[in-house]
Amino acid sequence: MTAPVPYRVVDRRVETADTVTLELVGEDGPAFAPGQFAMLTAYGIGEVPISLSGGGRGGRLIHTLRNVGAVTAALHGAAPGQMIGVRGPFGTTWDVDAARGHDVVIVAGGIGLAPLRPVVEAVLARRDEFGRVSVLVGARTPGDLLYPADLRRWRQRADVRTIVDRPADGWTGEVGLVTTLIPRAEADPDNTVAYLCGPEVMMRFVAEALIRRGLAGHDIHVSLERDMRCGAGWCGHCQLGPLLLCRDGPVFRYDRVEPLLRVREL
Ligand SMILES: Cc1cc2nc3c(=O)[nH]c(=O)nc-3n(C[C@H](O)[C@H](O)[C@H](O)COP(=O)(O)OP(=O)(O)OC[C@H]3O[C@@H](n4cnc5c(N)ncnc54)[C@H](O)[C@@H]3O)c2cc1C
């Protein structure tokens, strides 16, 4: 296993009460592709997997991370100038080319928009190659919605809808679960590719709603999470049945993992 390479934090943007986006700059190494993740080290504390949410080339990485425990708290608090260790890239990528010539439905829950942001950017950068594009985003509260400036920009070239579990003063948008937006997504079920990321239960309900609309399981791509330690397929912590999520995932076609996700505690 390789040692973490030191990267410098060059920008820290506060996204929500518990989430920041860090821009890291280091040696020009192997490129990271959308869907892949880095193992980020907070020196002296530990290492966690965090997906790419932007950059990926020329030694520039962008990661959005939510403060949930010891390591993410330390990374969340990293100020510009501070060094962070990076291993990677690891894992499978979002197959954006699978959607060429088709309608695209991108569904994110909470921090799940972070790994999907490069997918939205890739699709909108080559807008003419795709049919209708829907971006459906769910968050706990309006204050938890990530990337408001990006959402406004995306709205010019895609159908972007947001929904929150709990409204706050001034919120005039939709309230409910992101699944309620699925029947309204502008997409031809026979000609649509979907990309989902968020809490596992959300992805299962969204995938089921898409399948009810007529999408095939192999046209739905999901990114899964499990406790991950080595990132390189050695330690077995991220096992899901016959799969190791760090090596075989984290991005899978839904038809491959759906039978495994149905087994409780697997
Ligand atoms: C492939 C992959 C990509 C990820 N990308 C991102 C990302 O872009 N941004 C981001 O904020 N987080 C991401 N995560 C989740 C992140 O790795 C965990 O939040 C982190 O490992 C928690 O470590 P900790 O030491 O801060 O907290 P811990 O003390 O280890 O855990 C705190 C709480 O978070 C839960 N938890 C820990 N790890 C996970 C996990 N992998 N999935 C779900 N719950 C977990 C624990 O059960 C506990 O309740 C990703 C995880 C994986 C596997």
PDBQT file of the ligand as one rigid body, heavy atoms in Angstrom, charges set to zero:
ROOT
HETATM    1  C1  LIG A 301     -16.568   5.463  -1.562  1.00  0.00    +0.000 C 
HETATM    2  C2  LIG A 301     -16.985   6.467  -0.504  1.00  0.00    +0.000 A 
HETATM    3  C3  LIG A 301     -17.071   7.802  -0.841  1.00  0.00    +0.000 A 
HETATM    4  C4  LIG A 301     -17.456   8.747   0.125  1.00  0.00    +0.000 A 
HETATM    5  N1  LIG A 301     -17.538  10.044  -0.250  1.00  0.00    +0.000 NA
HETATM    6  C5  LIG A 301     -17.883  10.971   0.657  1.00  0.00    +0.000 A 
HETATM    7  C6  LIG A 301     -17.945  12.351   0.286  1.00  0.00    +0.000 A 
HETATM    8  O1  LIG A 301     -17.716  12.749  -0.860  1.00  0.00    +0.000 OA
HETATM    9  N2  LIG A 301     -18.253  13.244   1.272  1.00  0.00    +0.000 N 
HETATM   10  C7  LIG A 301     -18.539  12.847   2.566  1.00  0.00    +0.000 A 
HETATM   11  O2  LIG A 301     -18.836  13.699   3.400  1.00  0.00    +0.000 OA
HETATM   12  N3  LIG A 301     -18.504  11.541   2.917  1.00  0.00    +0.000 NA
HETATM   13  C8  LIG A 301     -18.167  10.601   2.017  1.00  0.00    +0.000 A 
HETATM   14  N4  LIG A 301     -18.101   9.284   2.391  1.00  0.00    +0.000 N 
HETATM   15  C9  LIG A 301     -18.398   8.926   3.794  1.00  0.00    +0.000 C 
HETATM   16  C10 LIG A 301     -17.157   9.161   4.662  1.00  0.00    +0.000 C 
HETATM   17  O3  LIG A 301     -16.114   8.311   4.237  1.00  0.00    +0.000 OA
HETATM   18  C11 LIG A 301     -17.521   8.878   6.139  1.00  0.00    +0.000 C 
HETATM   19  O4  LIG A 301     -18.395   9.876   6.590  1.00  0.00    +0.000 OA
HETATM   20  C12 LIG A 301     -16.245   8.859   6.989  1.00  0.00    +0.000 C 
HETATM   21  O5  LIG A 301     -15.527   7.687   6.720  1.00  0.00    +0.000 OA
HETATM   22  C13 LIG A 301     -16.581   8.946   8.474  1.00  0.00    +0.000 C 
HETATM   23  O6  LIG A 301     -15.369   8.885   9.196  1.00  0.00    +0.000 OA
HETATM   24  P1  LIG A 301     -15.164   9.628  10.595  1.00  0.00    +0.000 P 
HETATM   25  O7  LIG A 301     -13.916   9.132  11.224  1.00  0.00    +0.000 OA
HETATM   26  O8  LIG A 301     -15.281  11.110  10.404  1.00  0.00    +0.000 OA
HETATM   27  O9  LIG A 301     -16.424   9.202  11.403  1.00  0.00    +0.000 OA
HETATM   28  P2  LIG A 301     -16.677   7.826  12.156  1.00  0.00    +0.000 P 
HETATM   29  O10 LIG A 301     -16.428   8.057  13.609  1.00  0.00    +0.000 OA
HETATM   30  O11 LIG A 301     -15.966   6.695  11.470  1.00  0.00    +0.000 OA
HETATM   31  O12 LIG A 301     -18.224   7.674  11.869  1.00  0.00    +0.000 OA
HETATM   32  C14 LIG A 301     -19.178   8.655  12.264  1.00  0.00    +0.000 C 
HETATM   33  C15 LIG A 301     -20.570   8.208  11.836  1.00  0.00    +0.000 C 
HETATM   34  O13 LIG A 301     -20.619   8.054  10.412  1.00  0.00    +0.000 OA
HETATM   35  C16 LIG A 301     -20.964   6.698  10.092  1.00  0.00    +0.000 C 
HETATM   36  N5  LIG A 301     -20.144   6.305   8.947  1.00  0.00    +0.000 N 
HETATM   37  C17 LIG A 301     -18.803   6.116   8.921  1.00  0.00    +0.000 A 
HETATM   38  N6  LIG A 301     -18.390   5.763   7.709  1.00  0.00    +0.000 NA
HETATM   39  C18 LIG A 301     -19.483   5.720   6.945  1.00  0.00    +0.000 A 
HETATM   40  C19 LIG A 301     -19.727   5.403   5.586  1.00  0.00    +0.000 A 
HETATM   41  N7  LIG A 301     -18.758   5.045   4.743  1.00  0.00    +0.000 N 
HETATM   42  N8  LIG A 301     -20.992   5.464   5.152  1.00  0.00    +0.000 NA
HETATM   43  C20 LIG A 301     -21.989   5.808   5.967  1.00  0.00    +0.000 A 
HETATM   44  N9  LIG A 301     -21.832   6.115   7.258  1.00  0.00    +0.000 NA
HETATM   45  C21 LIG A 301     -20.615   6.066   7.736  1.00  0.00    +0.000 A 
HETATM   46  C22 LIG A 301     -20.635   5.883  11.306  1.00  0.00    +0.000 C 
HETATM   47  O14 LIG A 301     -21.438   4.732  11.374  1.00  0.00    +0.000 OA
HETATM   48  C23 LIG A 301     -20.958   6.845  12.407  1.00  0.00    +0.000 C 
HETATM   49  O15 LIG A 301     -22.336   6.895  12.665  1.00  0.00    +0.000 OA
HETATM   50  C24 LIG A 301     -17.743   8.325   1.456  1.00  0.00    +0.000 A 
HETATM   51  C25 LIG A 301     -17.661   6.983   1.788  1.00  0.00    +0.000 A 
HETATM   52  C26 LIG A 301     -17.285   6.049   0.819  1.00  0.00    +0.000 A 
HETATM   53  C27 LIG A 301     -17.196   4.600   1.190  1.00  0.00    +0.000 C 
ENDROOT
TORSDOF 0
